[in-house]
Amino acid sequence: MGITCQALRKCLARWAETRPRMIRGREQNADDADNANCTDRPEYSLLPTPSVCSVSSVPSVCAAEPHGGPDYAELSALGLRPEDVLDFSASTNAYGPPPGVREALAACDVTRYPDRGAAPLRQALAEREGVTPDRVLVGNGAAGLIWALALAELRPDDVAFIVGPTFGEYAAASRLARAAIHTWQSDPARDFAPDVTALAQAIAASRPRLIWLCNPNNPTGVYLGKEALSALLPAAPDALWVLDEAYRPFVARPWPSTALIERGNVALLRSLTKDYAMPGVRLGYLLAAPDVVRRCAAAQPPWSVSAAALACGLAALRDGCTAHVACTTVALRSEAIHLAARLRGQGWRVIPTAAHFMLIEVGDAAAARADLLREHRIQVRNCASFGLPGFIRVAARLPEENDRLVAAMGDLTPSPSPARRGERMAPPSLRGKGVGGSGRDTQP
């Protein structure tokens, strides 16, 4: 039986009464020990004086907007609550989690430690993906697995090759492993579609230990087809290729990629939080060769997946929940097509995308984001952290919510991005400049 509120109040009252005696006793014991020239002083554990502070008074420990989602300190400073803001910055399923996931979360028993190896969920994922459980690893979101992969696979001065602009955690995790980072930046003039031939040459020249490739890519929405990947893989046969497929469920016609792990040097990252709309749970999984899974597991902290995450993950794989996701992702793809068309009709440059999110060229992304939040209570993703200060990213939501975004965007004025005015983008190690085929599969 848990402790009651009344019992808790009694405990706090007793602590308040005895605290002065504890302090005096500690001071007296310290004086006695000093007088006796004694080194074996009694140790006392004093509870700190409780303090209350507002969210806005706590300094941020993160770089400026490295991810989508609400900035709670910023909202507090503006006098807003998260529920007051319509969030287009987080590319999750706007229809919310399936009822079965909510029920599993409500019924979760948090009084016991979770299974350290997440064995039931690994087994369920293995059955869904058609692989053996030793090829599956569950983690604290795909981001947690990215960090575990970097720590497990990279050594100081190894080369980590990143196909950008893309998710910033690949570089952050690689830096922590003290790897050398080589970045290929796709050309915005080509709608960020990489020249596969030139990219393969750059990869081969870098001789990387690990290659990070987001597919479909965040934030551009570019999706490389099977032929493009087949052309790239021979460029680094001894490297580990990590394909981040967190947004794959939002692609209309994804090609079957699971068989790639049979090569031994390909690992697939997938998420259960984007399509199932439970980013607060933090749950992702890795599909890879057994030796890669073992090394990555050794780099994870114990109990890296909570009991709540395990319960939600198991519920998500049941038929009713998968049907919910299948229906809602189709609806979001349709909404993304209509949203992109309406924004283009207003004069905005919208990058073609295979996912339900899209890049919009606005000129000054920071100013556009601030104006939309302040004037319309709409949050979009400033893509400056991707090296794209002239672009914002939005994810399609429900029809009436997309109507609000279109109306708000009508109050802004399109302007050239810094890159299109001839200014330099964030300096990459390598920049794609070829004009070959991209192998891209995009819809909107």
Long-range contacts (C-beta under 8 A, 24 or more apart in sequence): 15-47, 19-46, 19-47, 22-46, 63-385, 64-384, 64-385, 65-381, 65-382, 65-384, 65-385, 66-168, 66-385, 67-168, 68-381, 68-393, 68-395, 69-279, 70-379, 78-373, 78-374, 80-377, 84-377, 85-373, 85-377, 85-378, 85-379, 86-377, 86-378, 86-379, 86-397, 86-401, 86-404, 86-405, 87-379, 88-378, 88-379, 88-380, 88-381, 88-394, 88-395, 88-397, 88-405, 89-379, 89-380, 89-381, 89-393, 89-394, 89-395, 90-279, 90-395, 91-218, 91-247, 91-274, 91-355, 91-356, 91-357, 91-393, 91-395, 92-273, 92-274, 92-275, 92-277, 92-279, 92-395, 93-274, 93-275, 93-276, 93-277, 93-325, 93-328, 93-329, 93-332, 94-277, 94-332, 94-395, 94-396, 94-397, 94-398, 94-401, 95-277, 95-324, 95-328, 95-331, 95-332, 95-398, 96-277, 97-276, 97-277, 97-278, 97-312, 98-276, 98-315, 98-316, 98-320, 98-321, 98-324, 98-325, 99-320, 99-324, 100-315, 100-316, 100-318, 100-320, 100-321, 100-324, 101-276, 101-278, 101-312, 101-315, 101-316, 101-321, 103-315, 104-311, 104-312, 104-314, 104-315, 105-281, 105-308, 105-311, 105-312, 107-311, 108-307, 108-308, 108-311, 108-312, 109-307, 110-307, 110-308, 112-307, 113-303, 113-307, 114-303, 114-305, 114-306, 114-307, 114-309, 114-310, 115-310, 116-302, 116-303, 117-297, 118-305, 118-310, 120-310, 120-314, 121-285, 121-305, 121-310, 121-313, 121-314, 122-285, 124-313, 124-314, 124-317, 125-285, 125-313, 125-317, 128-317, 129-258, 129-287, 130-258, 131-258, 131-261, 131-287, 134-290, 134-293, 135-261, 135-287, 135-288, 135-289, 135-290, 135-293, 136-285, 136-286, 136-287, 136-293, 137-285, 137-286, 137-288, 137-293, 137-296, 137-297, 137-300, 138-283, 138-284, 138-285, 138-286, 138-305, 138-310, 138-313, 139-283, 139-284, 139-285, 139-286, 139-300, 139-304, 139-305, 140-282, 140-283, 140-284, 140-304, 140-305, 140-309, 141-271, 141-273, 141-279, 141-282, 141-283, 141-284, 142-244, 142-246, 142-269, 142-270, 142-271, 142-273, 142-284, 143-169, 143-282, 143-284, 144-282, 144-284, 144-300, 144-304, 145-269, 145-284, 145-285, 145-286, 145-296, 146-170, 146-173, 146-212, 146-242, 146-244, 146-269, 147-173, 147-176, 147-299, 148-296, 148-297, 148-299, 148-300, 149-173, 149-210, 149-240, 149-242, 149-267, 149-286, 149-296, 149-299, 150-174, 150-176, 150-177, 150-179, 150-210, 151-176, 151-177, 151-299, 152-292, 152-295, 152-296, 152-298, 152-299, 153-177, 153-209, 153-210, 153-240, 153-292, 153-295, 153-296, 154-178, 154-179, 154-209, 154-210, 155-179, 155-209, 158-208, 158-209, 158-210, 159-206, 159-207, 159-208, 159-209, 159-210, 160-208, 160-209, 160-210, 160-211, 160-212, 161-202, 161-203, 161-206, 161-208, 161-210, 161-211, 161-212, 161-236, 161-239, 162-211, 162-212, 163-194, 163-199, 163-211, 163-212, 163-213, 163-214, 163-217, 164-386, 164-387, 164-428, 165-192, 165-219, 165-220, 165-383, 165-386, 165-387, 165-388, 166-212, 166-214, 166-217, 166-218, 166-219, 166-220, 166-386, 167-214, 167-218, 167-244, 168-385, 168-386, 170-212, 170-214, 170-244, 174-210, 174-212, 179-209, 179-210, 181-429, 182-206, 182-208, 182-429, 182-430, 183-428, 183-429, 183-430, 184-428, 184-429, 184-430, 184-431, 184-432, 185-387, 185-425, 185-428, 185-430, 185-431, 185-432, 186-220, 186-222, 186-432, 187-431, 187-432, 187-433, 188-351, 188-388, 188-417, 188-419, 188-420, 188-425, 190-432, 190-435, 190-438, 191-220, 191-222, 191-351, 191-352, 192-217, 192-220, 192-222, 192-351, 192-359, 193-222, 193-438, 193-440, 194-222, 194-224, 194-432, 194-438, 195-432, 195-433, 195-434, 195-435, 195-436, 195-437, 195-438, 196-224, 196-228, 196-231, 196-232, 196-436, 196-437, 196-438, 196-439, 197-231, 197-434, 197-436, 197-437, 198-432, 198-433, 198-434, 198-436, 199-232, 199-432, 199-434, 200-231, 200-232, 200-234, 200-235, 201-235, 202-430, 202-432, 203-232, 203-235, 203-236, 203-239, 204-235, 204-236, 206-430, 207-236, 208-236, 208-239, 209-239, 209-240, 210-239, 210-240, 210-242, 211-236, 211-239, 211-240, 211-241, 211-242, 212-242, 212-244, 213-241, 213-242, 213-243, 213-244, 214-243, 214-244, 214-246, 215-243, 215-244, 215-245, 215-248, 216-245, 216-247, 216-248, 216-250, 216-251, 216-353, 216-354, 216-355, 218-244, 218-246, 218-247, 218-357, 219-357, 219-359, 219-381, 219-383, 219-386, 219-388, 219-391, 219-393, 220-351, 220-353, 220-359, 221-351, 221-352, 221-353, 221-354, 221-355, 221-357, 221-358, 221-359, 221-442, 222-353, 222-354, 222-438, 222-440, 222-442, 223-251, 223-254, 223-354, 223-355, 223-440, 223-441, 223-442, 224-438, 224-439, 224-440, 224-441, 225-255, 225-439, 225-440, 225-441, 226-255, 226-257, 227-439, 228-438, 228-439, 228-440, 229-257, 229-260, 229-439, 231-439, 233-263, 233-266, 237-265, 238-265, 239-265, 240-265, 240-266, 240-267, 240-292, 241-265, 241-266, 241-267, 242-267, 242-269, 243-267, 243-268, 243-269, 244-269, 245-269, 245-270, 246-270, 246-271, 246-274, 246-284, 247-271, 247-274, 247-355, 247-356, 247-357, 249-274, 249-275, 249-325, 249-329, 250-274, 250-275, 250-329, 250-332, 250-333, 250-355, 250-356, 250-357, 251-354, 251-355, 251-441, 252-333, 252-354, 252-443, 253-441, 258-287, 261-287, 261-288, 261-289, 264-289, 265-289, 267-292, 272-312, 272-313, 272-316, 275-325, 275-329, 276-312, 276-316, 276-321, 276-325, 278-312, 278-316, 281-306, 281-308, 281-309, 281-312, 282-306, 282-309, 283-309, 283-312, 283-313, 329-356, 332-356, 332-396, 332-397, 333-396, 333-443, 335-396, 335-397, 335-398, 335-399, 335-402, 336-396, 336-443, 336-444, 337-443, 337-444, 338-402, 339-394, 339-396, 339-402, 339-405, 339-406, 339-444, 340-444, 341-444, 342-402, 342-406, 343-406, 343-409, 346-406, 346-409, 346-410, 346-414, 347-414, 348-409, 348-414, 349-414, 350-444, 351-391, 352-440, 352-442, 352-443, 352-444, 353-442, 353-443, 353-444, 354-440, 354-441, 354-442, 354-443, 356-395, 356-396, 357-393, 357-394, 357-395, 357-396, 358-393, 358-394, 358-395, 358-396, 358-444, 359-383, 359-388, 359-391, 359-392, 359-393, 360-391, 360-392, 360-393, 360-394, 360-409, 361-390, 361-391, 361-414, 361-416, 361-417, 361-420, 362-390, 362-391, 362-392, 362-412, 362-414, 362-415, 362-417, 363-390, 363-414, 363-415, 363-416, 363-417, 364-389, 364-390, 364-415, 365-389, 365-390, 365-391, 365-392, 368-392, 368-412, 371-411, 371-412, 372-408, 372-409, 372-412, 375-408, 375-411, 376-404, 376-408, 376-411, 378-404, 378-405, 378-408, 387-425, 387-426, 387-428, 388-417, 388-419, 388-425, 389-417, 389-418, 390-416, 390-417, 390-418, 390-419, 390-420, 391-417
